[in-house]
Amino acid sequence: MALGVLLSALLVLSCHQQVSSGSHVPTARPGVGVAWLYSDTTRESMSQSSTDQCDRVMNLSAAERCAFVKDTPDCSLVDGFISYLYLAFCLLPPNLTPLTITLCIIWLFFLFIILGLTASKFFCPNLSAISTSLRLTHNVAGVTFLALGNGAPDIFSAVAAFSHPHTAGLAVGALFGAGIFVTTVVAGSVSLVKPFTVASRPFLRDVIFYMAAVFWTFIILFRGTISLGEALGYLGLYVVYVLTVIISAYIYNWQKHSANVTVRNATHVPGETQFQSSDSDDEVPCLTNGTIQQDYEAEYRPLLPYSESTSQILLSSLNPVDNRKWRRKSWSWRVLKVLKTPLEVLLLLCIPVVDPDKDDRNWRRPLNCLHLVTAPLVCVLTFQSGAYGDYKIQGEFPLWLLTLLLGLFLSTIVFCTTTNDCPPTYHPLFALLGFVVSAVLISTAASEVVSLLHMLGVVLSLSNTVLGLTLLAWGNSIGDCFSDITIARQGYPRMAISACFGGIIFNMLFGVGLGCLMQMARSHSEVQLEPEGLLTWILAGSLGLSLVLSFVIVPLCRFHLGRTYGIFLIVFYAIFLLIALLTEFGKIHIV
């Protein structure tokens, strides 16, 4: 509801802005095309300019917009399966533009659902299975694989946005916007739900590293370019952060072990109990409840031995609805589940999931054999928005057909050499396959989100930065918001606040670093970043100010995060959002 209200307000303000500036817009003479508006000299200067020329389409009459979209390269820069600008201005009549925007917003909602489902149900479990197979420690897995799983939508959205200079503002707005949203709204909500005393050393460590990343990005935005060394420096800084986490956890565990040995050797006084408070978030209880889940499922196992047929296993594996959970949940959860069920079934058909906590490791023989056919085929048809869907080997044999035949061959071998009850020794390789397929699907959905937001920015006359810090940042962070609040309500506020800062550090460093590296690989030159005026500096300054205030206020409060601090953070975000929107619509500007 709040999202709908915001979109309505943005639409009204953008329309008002266009009407107020309409007297200054040149109009085309009857019978003369778009070329009349721009002379050859103007076109040459436009081609040399770094601004997005597609924004000019709203200055034209409705009859000329389709030709402008077709003739302007900037209107077709964004990757994706659907050309949303062509859809809005060429396929649909101009009087249906409000309906087009409404349908695009609904489609954006479903894209965010696809991102969330793929990341939470497939990407994260397979990453967890891979880390378990590699026998990584909880510290290493938490700051690498699990951080990648939680930040997958942000990372892939940033990489997709950095793929073109004109949409880089989306990446900057999303990374900075998600950062300020998580460190204010999410952290403030955790403090309101469960006031607690934060672990001092991990909190200061995360804030210092995040401030360093924000300050580095601020300098790069000020210069307007990022070199190869600086892009690699982002990844290097995260490596330093990971090493700091591991070393600090090792030192803490060593000190804890020494203290326990000292206590055991000391004389025990009857009636006295020794307590040791933990000041580290590196050792946190596991919320997966693997043992509890196994005991819960054991209650519903049949008393007599019972084996399902192959067809029954396939049908039960494709059913994403748990009847026991369905009866316990509220009606709102059921409505959302009904909307997500078709998407979940399609994803279950394409992506294998390995669960090390289960006895059979989630081995589903008929479905896993089907995955050997569907998973590679989906990768070929969706990688880089279907760029290889029509590719033919030596111009004759389609790549997708070769992939299909190889998948059928492997599926037949696996089906004939395995049983329904016992997973094969190579079953962990299905986790790697599921990781690759889910990563490709997340990247594809992120490209569609960036393309769709670019179209909304052009139609509503909104900058990429404001779309990034609002729609893209909220869509990618709303899942983290609910999960962190739920974790805090369950009695683990330290884990929730640690997830707030640890995840966004990964998103910032990997989002900018990896996105710029991929752009350099394509263009073989430095990445040009285009700060969109005062709004970018307000965004970066607000995020830096919020971190500095937390760095100062929290130690002064003896690291106790109470309701007053939570209210302060939420009010801070509301003021920032108001200033950002007023700046976007020209109410606040540099004199």
DACORJO-V552664 format. One record per pair of residues at least 12 apart in sequence whose C-alpha atoms are under 8 Angstrom apart, sorted by the first residue. I is the first residue (numbers start at 1). J is the second residue. D is the distance in whole Angstrom. If there is no record, write none. Layout:
i={I & I}
j={J & J}
d={D & D}
This chain:
i={10 & 11 & 13 & 14 & 14 & 14 & 14 & 15 & 17 & 18 & 22 & 25 & 26 & 27 & 27 & 28 & 28 & 33 & 34 & 34 & 34 & 50 & 50 & 51 & 52 & 52 & 53 & 53 & 53 & 54 & 54 & 54 & 54 & 54 & 55 & 55 & 57 & 57 & 58 & 58 & 58 & 62 & 62 & 65 & 65 & 66 & 66 & 66 & 69 & 69 & 69 & 70 & 74 & 77 & 78 & 78 & 78 & 78 & 78 & 78 & 79 & 79 & 79 & 79 & 79 & 79 & 80 & 80 & 80 & 80 & 80 & 81 & 81 & 81 & 82 & 83 & 84 & 84 & 84 & 85 & 88 & 101 & 104 & 108 & 108 & 111 & 111 & 111 & 112 & 112 & 112 & 113 & 114 & 114 & 114 & 115 & 115 & 115 & 115 & 116 & 116 & 116 & 117 & 118 & 118 & 118 & 118 & 119 & 119 & 119 & 119 & 119 & 119 & 120 & 120 & 122 & 122 & 122 & 122 & 122 & 122 & 123 & 123 & 123 & 123 & 123 & 124 & 124 & 124 & 125 & 125 & 125 & 126 & 126 & 126 & 126 & 126 & 126 & 126 & 127 & 127 & 127 & 127 & 127 & 128 & 128 & 128 & 129 & 129 & 129 & 129 & 129 & 130 & 130 & 130 & 131 & 132 & 133 & 139 & 139 & 139 & 139 & 140 & 140 & 143 & 143 & 143 & 144 & 147 & 147 & 147 & 148 & 150 & 150 & 151 & 151 & 151 & 151 & 152 & 153 & 153 & 153 & 154 & 154 & 154 & 154 & 154 & 154 & 155 & 155 & 155 & 156 & 156 & 156 & 156 & 157 & 157 & 157 & 157 & 157 & 157 & 158 & 158 & 158 & 158 & 158 & 158 & 158 & 158 & 159 & 159 & 159 & 159 & 159 & 159 & 159 & 160 & 160 & 160 & 160 & 160 & 161 & 161 & 161 & 162 & 162 & 162 & 163 & 163 & 163 & 163 & 164 & 165 & 165 & 165 & 165 & 166 & 167 & 167 & 167 & 168 & 168 & 168 & 169 & 169 & 169 & 169 & 169 & 169 & 169 & 169 & 170 & 170 & 170 & 170 & 170 & 170 & 170 & 170 & 171 & 171 & 172 & 172 & 173 & 173 & 173 & 173 & 173 & 173 & 173 & 173 & 173 & 174 & 174 & 174 & 174 & 174 & 174 & 174 & 175 & 175 & 175 & 175 & 175 & 175 & 176 & 176 & 176 & 176 & 176 & 177 & 177 & 177 & 177 & 177 & 178 & 178 & 178 & 178 & 178 & 178 & 179 & 179 & 180 & 180 & 180 & 180 & 181 & 181 & 181 & 181 & 182 & 182 & 182 & 182 & 182 & 183 & 183 & 183 & 183 & 184 & 184 & 184 & 184 & 184 & 184 & 185 & 185 & 185 & 186 & 186 & 186 & 186 & 187 & 187 & 187 & 187 & 188 & 188 & 188 & 188 & 188 & 188 & 188 & 189 & 189 & 189 & 190 & 190 & 190 & 190 & 190 & 190 & 190 & 191 & 191 & 191 & 191 & 191 & 191 & 192 & 192 & 192 & 192 & 193 & 193 & 193 & 193 & 194 & 194 & 194 & 194 & 194 & 195 & 195 & 195 & 195 & 195 & 196 & 196 & 196 & 196 & 196 & 197 & 197 & 197 & 197 & 197 & 198 & 198 & 198 & 198 & 198 & 199 & 199 & 199 & 199 & 199 & 199 & 200 & 200 & 200 & 200 & 201 & 201 & 202 & 202 & 202 & 202 & 203 & 204 & 206 & 206 & 206 & 207 & 207 & 207 & 209 & 209 & 210 & 210 & 210 & 211 & 211 & 211 & 213 & 213 & 213 & 213 & 214 & 214 & 214 & 215 & 218 & 221 & 221 & 221 & 222 & 224 & 224 & 224 & 224 & 225 & 225 & 225 & 225 & 226 & 226 & 226 & 226 & 226 & 227 & 227 & 228 & 228 & 228 & 231 & 231 & 231 & 231 & 231 & 232 & 232 & 233 & 234 & 234 & 234 & 234 & 235 & 235 & 235 & 235 & 237 & 238 & 238 & 238 & 238 & 245 & 249 & 249 & 252 & 281 & 281 & 281 & 284 & 290 & 290 & 291 & 294 & 310 & 310 & 310 & 311 & 313 & 313 & 313 & 314 & 314 & 314 & 317 & 317 & 317 & 318 & 318 & 318 & 319 & 320 & 320 & 320 & 321 & 349 & 349 & 349 & 349 & 350 & 350 & 350 & 350 & 350 & 351 & 351 & 351 & 351 & 351 & 351 & 352 & 352 & 352 & 352 & 352 & 352 & 353 & 353 & 353 & 354 & 354 & 354 & 354 & 360 & 360 & 360 & 361 & 363 & 363 & 363 & 363 & 364 & 365 & 365 & 365 & 365 & 365 & 366 & 366 & 369 & 369 & 369 & 369 & 370 & 372 & 372 & 372 & 372 & 373 & 373 & 373 & 373 & 373 & 373 & 374 & 374 & 375 & 375 & 375 & 376 & 376 & 376 & 376 & 377 & 377 & 377 & 378 & 379 & 379 & 379 & 380 & 380 & 380 & 381 & 382 & 382 & 382 & 383 & 383 & 383 & 384 & 385 & 385 & 453 & 462 & 463 & 463 & 465 & 465 & 465 & 466 & 466 & 466 & 466 & 484 & 484 & 484 & 484 & 534 & 534 & 534 & 535 & 535 & 535 & 538 & 539 & 542 & 546}
j={460 & 460 & 585 & 460 & 461 & 462 & 585 & 460 & 585 & 461 & 59 & 59 & 59 & 60 & 61 & 60 & 61 & 64 & 64 & 67 & 68 & 166 & 530 & 166 & 74 & 166 & 72 & 74 & 75 & 69 & 72 & 74 & 75 & 458 & 458 & 461 & 69 & 458 & 458 & 459 & 461 & 89 & 94 & 89 & 90 & 86 & 89 & 90 & 85 & 86 & 89 & 86 & 166 & 164 & 164 & 167 & 447 & 450 & 451 & 454 & 160 & 384 & 385 & 447 & 448 & 451 & 385 & 444 & 447 & 448 & 451 & 385 & 386 & 448 & 448 & 451 & 451 & 452 & 455 & 455 & 100 & 456 & 452 & 449 & 452 & 445 & 448 & 449 & 449 & 475 & 476 & 340 & 343 & 442 & 445 & 153 & 442 & 445 & 446 & 153 & 476 & 479 & 344 & 347 & 438 & 441 & 442 & 149 & 150 & 152 & 153 & 438 & 442 & 149 & 150 & 351 & 352 & 353 & 434 & 435 & 438 & 149 & 434 & 435 & 438 & 439 & 146 & 149 & 150 & 353 & 354 & 355 & 353 & 354 & 355 & 431 & 432 & 434 & 435 & 145 & 146 & 149 & 431 & 435 & 141 & 145 & 146 & 354 & 355 & 356 & 428 & 431 & 428 & 431 & 432 & 145 & 356 & 428 & 245 & 246 & 249 & 282 & 242 & 246 & 242 & 502 & 506 & 242 & 502 & 503 & 506 & 506 & 480 & 503 & 503 & 504 & 506 & 507 & 442 & 442 & 446 & 476 & 174 & 175 & 473 & 476 & 507 & 511 & 507 & 510 & 511 & 442 & 443 & 446 & 511 & 171 & 443 & 446 & 447 & 449 & 450 & 170 & 171 & 172 & 174 & 175 & 511 & 512 & 515 & 171 & 511 & 512 & 514 & 515 & 516 & 518 & 443 & 446 & 447 & 450 & 515 & 447 & 450 & 515 & 515 & 516 & 519 & 515 & 516 & 518 & 519 & 519 & 527 & 528 & 529 & 530 & 530 & 450 & 454 & 464 & 464 & 529 & 530 & 463 & 464 & 465 & 468 & 529 & 530 & 531 & 532 & 450 & 464 & 465 & 466 & 467 & 468 & 469 & 472 & 465 & 468 & 465 & 468 & 464 & 465 & 466 & 467 & 468 & 469 & 473 & 536 & 539 & 465 & 467 & 468 & 469 & 470 & 472 & 473 & 468 & 469 & 473 & 507 & 508 & 511 & 469 & 508 & 539 & 540 & 543 & 468 & 469 & 470 & 473 & 539 & 469 & 473 & 474 & 476 & 477 & 504 & 504 & 543 & 542 & 543 & 546 & 573 & 473 & 474 & 477 & 573 & 477 & 481 & 500 & 501 & 504 & 500 & 501 & 546 & 547 & 546 & 566 & 569 & 570 & 572 & 573 & 569 & 570 & 573 & 481 & 484 & 485 & 500 & 497 & 500 & 566 & 569 & 563 & 565 & 566 & 567 & 568 & 569 & 570 & 485 & 566 & 570 & 484 & 485 & 488 & 493 & 496 & 497 & 566 & 493 & 561 & 562 & 563 & 565 & 566 & 562 & 563 & 566 & 567 & 485 & 488 & 489 & 563 & 488 & 489 & 491 & 493 & 562 & 493 & 560 & 561 & 562 & 563 & 493 & 494 & 560 & 561 & 562 & 494 & 558 & 559 & 560 & 561 & 494 & 497 & 559 & 560 & 561 & 278 & 279 & 280 & 281 & 494 & 559 & 279 & 280 & 555 & 559 & 279 & 280 & 280 & 281 & 282 & 498 & 498 & 551 & 501 & 502 & 505 & 501 & 547 & 551 & 241 & 505 & 501 & 504 & 505 & 544 & 547 & 548 & 234 & 505 & 508 & 509 & 540 & 543 & 544 & 544 & 540 & 529 & 530 & 531 & 531 & 528 & 529 & 530 & 531 & 526 & 527 & 528 & 529 & 516 & 526 & 527 & 528 & 529 & 526 & 527 & 517 & 520 & 526 & 512 & 513 & 514 & 516 & 517 & 513 & 517 & 513 & 509 & 510 & 512 & 513 & 509 & 510 & 513 & 514 & 509 & 505 & 506 & 509 & 510 & 282 & 280 & 282 & 280 & 494 & 495 & 498 & 495 & 357 & 358 & 357 & 358 & 365 & 366 & 420 & 366 & 364 & 365 & 366 & 364 & 366 & 367 & 348 & 364 & 367 & 345 & 348 & 349 & 345 & 341 & 344 & 345 & 341 & 367 & 370 & 371 & 374 & 371 & 374 & 375 & 378 & 437 & 371 & 375 & 433 & 434 & 437 & 438 & 368 & 371 & 430 & 431 & 433 & 434 & 430 & 431 & 434 & 427 & 428 & 430 & 431 & 421 & 422 & 423 & 423 & 420 & 422 & 423 & 427 & 420 & 415 & 418 & 419 & 420 & 423 & 415 & 420 & 411 & 412 & 414 & 415 & 411 & 407 & 408 & 410 & 411 & 403 & 404 & 406 & 407 & 408 & 411 & 404 & 407 & 433 & 434 & 437 & 403 & 404 & 407 & 437 & 400 & 403 & 404 & 437 & 437 & 440 & 441 & 399 & 400 & 403 & 400 & 440 & 441 & 444 & 440 & 441 & 444 & 444 & 444 & 447 & 467 & 584 & 532 & 584 & 532 & 535 & 536 & 535 & 580 & 581 & 584 & 496 & 497 & 499 & 500 & 583 & 589 & 590 & 580 & 583 & 584 & 580 & 580 & 576 & 572}
d={8 & 6 & 7 & 6 & 6 & 7 & 7 & 7 & 7 & 8 & 8 & 6 & 8 & 7 & 7 & 8 & 8 & 7 & 6 & 7 & 7 & 8 & 8 & 7 & 6 & 6 & 7 & 6 & 8 & 7 & 7 & 6 & 5 & 7 & 5 & 7 & 7 & 8 & 7 & 7 & 8 & 8 & 6 & 6 & 8 & 7 & 5 & 5 & 7 & 7 & 8 & 8 & 8 & 7 & 7 & 8 & 8 & 7 & 5 & 8 & 8 & 8 & 7 & 6 & 7 & 6 & 5 & 7 & 6 & 5 & 6 & 6 & 7 & 7 & 8 & 8 & 7 & 6 & 6 & 6 & 7 & 7 & 7 & 7 & 7 & 6 & 8 & 7 & 8 & 6 & 7 & 7 & 7 & 8 & 7 & 6 & 6 & 7 & 7 & 7 & 8 & 7 & 7 & 7 & 6 & 8 & 7 & 6 & 7 & 7 & 7 & 7 & 7 & 8 & 8 & 7 & 8 & 6 & 7 & 7 & 6 & 6 & 7 & 6 & 6 & 7 & 7 & 5 & 7 & 7 & 7 & 7 & 6 & 6 & 8 & 5 & 7 & 6 & 6 & 6 & 7 & 7 & 7 & 7 & 8 & 7 & 7 & 6 & 6 & 6 & 8 & 7 & 8 & 6 & 7 & 7 & 8 & 7 & 7 & 6 & 8 & 6 & 7 & 7 & 6 & 7 & 8 & 8 & 8 & 6 & 7 & 8 & 8 & 7 & 6 & 8 & 7 & 6 & 7 & 7 & 7 & 6 & 8 & 7 & 8 & 6 & 6 & 7 & 6 & 7 & 5 & 7 & 5 & 6 & 8 & 7 & 7 & 5 & 7 & 8 & 7 & 8 & 5 & 8 & 8 & 7 & 5 & 7 & 6 & 8 & 6 & 8 & 7 & 4 & 8 & 8 & 7 & 7 & 5 & 7 & 7 & 8 & 6 & 8 & 5 & 6 & 7 & 7 & 8 & 7 & 5 & 8 & 8 & 6 & 7 & 7 & 8 & 8 & 7 & 7 & 8 & 7 & 7 & 8 & 5 & 5 & 7 & 8 & 7 & 7 & 7 & 7 & 5 & 5 & 8 & 7 & 4 & 8 & 8 & 8 & 7 & 7 & 7 & 7 & 4 & 6 & 7 & 4 & 4 & 8 & 8 & 8 & 8 & 8 & 4 & 5 & 8 & 6 & 5 & 8 & 8 & 7 & 7 & 6 & 8 & 7 & 8 & 7 & 7 & 7 & 7 & 4 & 7 & 6 & 7 & 7 & 5 & 7 & 8 & 6 & 8 & 6 & 7 & 8 & 5 & 7 & 7 & 8 & 8 & 8 & 7 & 7 & 7 & 6 & 8 & 8 & 6 & 7 & 8 & 8 & 8 & 8 & 5 & 6 & 7 & 6 & 6 & 5 & 7 & 5 & 7 & 7 & 7 & 6 & 7 & 7 & 8 & 8 & 7 & 4 & 6 & 8 & 5 & 6 & 7 & 6 & 8 & 7 & 6 & 6 & 7 & 7 & 7 & 7 & 8 & 6 & 6 & 6 & 7 & 5 & 7 & 5 & 5 & 7 & 7 & 7 & 7 & 8 & 6 & 7 & 8 & 6 & 8 & 8 & 7 & 6 & 5 & 6 & 7 & 8 & 6 & 6 & 7 & 8 & 8 & 5 & 4 & 6 & 6 & 8 & 5 & 6 & 7 & 8 & 5 & 6 & 7 & 7 & 7 & 7 & 8 & 8 & 6 & 7 & 7 & 6 & 7 & 8 & 8 & 7 & 7 & 6 & 6 & 8 & 7 & 7 & 7 & 7 & 7 & 8 & 8 & 6 & 7 & 7 & 8 & 8 & 8 & 7 & 7 & 7 & 8 & 7 & 8 & 7 & 6 & 8 & 6 & 8 & 6 & 5 & 6 & 7 & 7 & 6 & 5 & 6 & 8 & 6 & 5 & 7 & 8 & 5 & 7 & 7 & 8 & 7 & 7 & 5 & 7 & 6 & 6 & 6 & 8 & 8 & 5 & 7 & 7 & 5 & 6 & 6 & 6 & 8 & 7 & 8 & 7 & 6 & 8 & 8 & 8 & 6 & 8 & 7 & 7 & 7 & 7 & 6 & 8 & 8 & 7 & 8 & 6 & 7 & 8 & 7 & 8 & 7 & 7 & 6 & 6 & 8 & 7 & 7 & 6 & 6 & 7 & 7 & 7 & 7 & 7 & 8 & 7 & 8 & 7 & 7 & 6 & 5 & 5 & 7 & 8 & 6 & 6 & 8 & 5 & 6 & 7 & 6 & 6 & 6 & 7 & 7 & 5 & 7 & 6 & 6 & 8 & 7 & 7 & 5 & 8 & 7 & 6 & 8 & 8 & 8 & 6 & 8 & 7 & 7 & 8 & 7 & 5 & 8 & 7 & 8 & 5 & 8 & 7 & 6 & 7 & 5 & 7 & 7 & 6 & 8 & 6 & 8 & 4 & 6 & 7 & 8 & 8 & 8 & 8 & 6 & 7 & 8 & 7 & 8 & 6 & 6 & 6 & 7 & 6 & 6 & 8 & 8 & 6 & 8 & 7 & 7 & 7 & 7 & 6 & 8 & 7 & 7 & 6 & 8 & 7 & 7 & 7 & 7 & 7 & 7 & 7 & 8 & 8 & 8 & 7 & 5 & 8 & 7 & 8 & 7 & 7 & 8 & 6 & 6 & 7 & 7 & 7 & 7 & 8}
